[in-house]
Amino acid sequence: MLDIKYIRDNKDTVVNVLRNKNIEVDIDLLLALDMERRGLINVTDGHKARQNKVSLEIPQLDGNERATRIQEMAVLKEQIKANEEKLAEVEDRYIHLLKKVPNIPTDDVPVGKSDEENVVIKTVGEKTSFDFEPKTHWHIAEERGLIDKKRAANVAGARFAYIKGDLVRLQLAIVQFVMNTLTNEKIITQIVAENELKVSTKPFVPVLPPLMIRTEMYDAMDRLEPSEDRYKIEGEELWLQGSAEHVIGSMHADETFEEKDLPMRYIGYATSFRKEAGTYGKDTEGIFRVHQFDKLEMESFSTPDTSLNEHLLFVAIQEYLMQQLGLPYRVLLKCTGDIGKPNARGIDIDAWLPGQNAYRETHTADYMTDYQARRLNTRVKNSEGKFEFVHTNDATAFALGRILIAIIENYQNEDGSIRIPEVLIPYCGFKTIP
């Protein structure tokens, strides 16, 4: 969430951001509650200071004066109780509104209402061409028994799938390729140099995170909403996570880093779950939009002065991975109406899918500044000995289902067999899925 001091000092900016992000918050009410809250805190603190002072004096007093002071303390105790009850009520309303205030976009984020107003800033690679009519991934994979949604529907319901045979081996090859790439400092150094970034070349730490997250942590990450798109464990304050960054970004809650230890970078692999609420009838074929999917996700904790370059590094890594697979793609700068409430900046990468004759989203990179860290209370002690909130970044390395789709459609042969991208052959041990 935003620092309330920033909101007090920059009300007009915040109101403008609310408009541009299509979010409604009564800022005047928030600031009024903030003022009332501070007043109640000051009065209550004054009463408690008086209570402590007189409590030390009472044993030294005699007779009527002592009785008077005891009576005064009884009244003061009731006043403190009433103030604390009122403060709790005001605090609840204040926090509820404060959590709704979105992050401030960076200056280069275009103003727009929806993803239709995102800006294409780069297109890389020629669209894959064939001397035959290309098929969609689901036609190819279902014909070869690589994807089985019918049996999955019998077992788990719609929007689930069995991934089978060599497609499983290909997915595991992609996982190993990414892990080897992001834990290799020489490759990180190469990416940093090629993109002229002023950022650490520190490699990533692999993580297999929990697949569940407590309500408190989900809320602190500001990823619980829309809750209707999440899976809750019945009878518990526990949810299935919707992406690996939800459980990696919260792993350092209430901790303080030393500046020398930052950036702290993780590459996590997890099975994630989403209800895909609001997508009825959309992408029902194949595995583009399913309830359960595997993701490789990057997450980092960095200092405020390096965090934007950290975001740019994550995007550069995404592009490097796509180029290594030889997949055509485009890079989009997301507009204010599409980046989301906690984001200061967002980038999407869309892969070209010849079977669908369209670019489709495969990657997202989210720049959060200190928006999540303030609620998580994740801080860094800087070189001057001062404490400040860290900045967080998260980005897709690969959403496995979607990158399998891109490989199937771009590397298909006329007979329906699938060539393996050269960089993955050493990891999977075969050159073609027949």
C-alpha positions, 0 to 999 in steps of 0.5 A: 500500500502507499505511504499515507504521508505521500497521499496527504502531500500528493492528493491531486496526484493520487486522485488522478491515478485512481481515475487512470487505473479505473479505481474508486476510493473516497480520498477525502474520507480516507484523509478525514479518517487519518486525521481522526485516527491521529487525533485519537492516538495523540489523546490516548497517548496523553492519557496513558502518559498521565496514567503512568505518571500518577500511578508512580505518585499515588504510593507517596500520597496520603488520605484524601489526596490519594483517594482523589487520585485513585478516583481520577485514574478510574475515570481516566481508565474508562476514557482510555478504554473508550478512546481505544474502542473508537480508535479500533473502529476508525483504524478498521475503516482507515485501513480498509480504504488505504488498502484500496489506493493503488500504486503510482505508475511510473512516468512512462506508463501510457494512460488507458482504460484496458489492455486494448490501449497497451503500447507495442514497443518492440517486435522481435522475429518474423512470424513463422511461415509454412507451406501448409495450413498450420494447425492449432496446438490442441489439434496437434496434441490431442491427435497424438495423445499428448493432451487429454482434456476429456478424461481430465474433465471426467476426473476434475471437471472442465479446464483441466488436462492430462499432459502426457508422453514426450510433452511431459519430457519437453516441459521438464526440459524447459524447467531444467533449461531455465534453472540452469540459465538463471543460476549461471552468473556468466549468462546473467552478466551477458544479459546485463551487458547486452542491455547496458543495465546498471544492475547486479549480475547476481544469479537466482536461487531456485525455489520450490515454494508452498502451493498454499498461502494464508489469507493474511499473507495473500492480502499483504501481497495484494494478490488475494483479489479478485477472490472469486478467481481464487481457490479457498480451502474450506474451513481454513484461512488458507488458499491455493496460490495463483502464481509462484510470486504470491508465496515467494514474495511473501517469504521474507515478511517481517524481515530486514535485509542488509543492503550488501545482501541485495538484490535477493533473486529467486526463480520458483517453480510451482503448480498454480490454481485459478478459477478463471472467473469471467472467462466463460466460453473463452479459450476452451480448447487446449491448455491456454486458459486452464484452472491448474498450470505450472509456472517458472516465476522470477521474484526479487527484493532490491533497494529502492535506487536499483529496483527499476533497473531490476525490472528492466533486467527481468524483461531482458531475461524474458526476451533472452529466454524467448530468443533462445527458443527461437520464438517470434514475440512482441513486447508491450508496455501496459497502460494504467488501466491494465497494469493492476492496482499494486503495479507501478509499471507492467510489461507483457510479452506476447508470442506469435501463435501461427495456429491461432494467427495471433499474438497471445500473452505468455509473459508478464513483468510487474514492477511493484516499488515498495507497495507490497513490502510496506504491508509485508514489513520487509525492509532493508538497513541501508549503508547509512544505517537507516531502515527503508522498505525494499522494492519487489519485482516479479516476472514470468520466466515461462508459463509452461502450458503457454510456452508449450503451445508456442513451441507446438505451433511454431515448430510443427511439421505438416505431418503433425510432428513437432520439432524441438528447439535446438537449445532444449535438445540436450535437456530432453534427449530427442529432436522431434515429437513424432 
